[in-house]
């Protein structure tokens, strides 16, 4: 009695495996549309701004002393508006007026 049950189980297993093998693979999901580039602003990290040539040119125009400061590598990941709170940045020319001018030019990019 065990042999017929085992044979029946084996046959059912083969039938199920055959059915699975014949099932076509699902079609791949359509590719997601490319994300639009983020708007640049004074809330964008300094690194991201410097990675974009047009934004880098804006920064070099308005705050060359800030960019040349020896401690800039310490704040690459911070947004420009945060960097402006450091005394060294203010002394190098990054103030509310400069931030406003930079923001206006970045908005045009």
FENJOLIN-V639277 format. One record per pair of residues at least 24 apart in sequence whose C-alpha atoms are under 7 Angstrom apart, sorted by the first residue. I is the first residue (numbers start at 0). J is the second residue. Records with the same first field share a line. If there is no record, write none. Layout:
BEGIN
I=J ; J
END
This chain:
BEGIN
39=105 ; 106
40=102 ; 105 ; 106
41=78 ; 79 ; 80 ; 98 ; 102
42=78 ; 79 ; 80
43=78 ; 79
44=75 ; 76 ; 77 ; 78 ; 79
45=75 ; 76 ; 77 ; 78 ; 79
46=75 ; 76
54=105
57=101 ; 104
61=97
62=92 ; 93
64=91
65=91
END
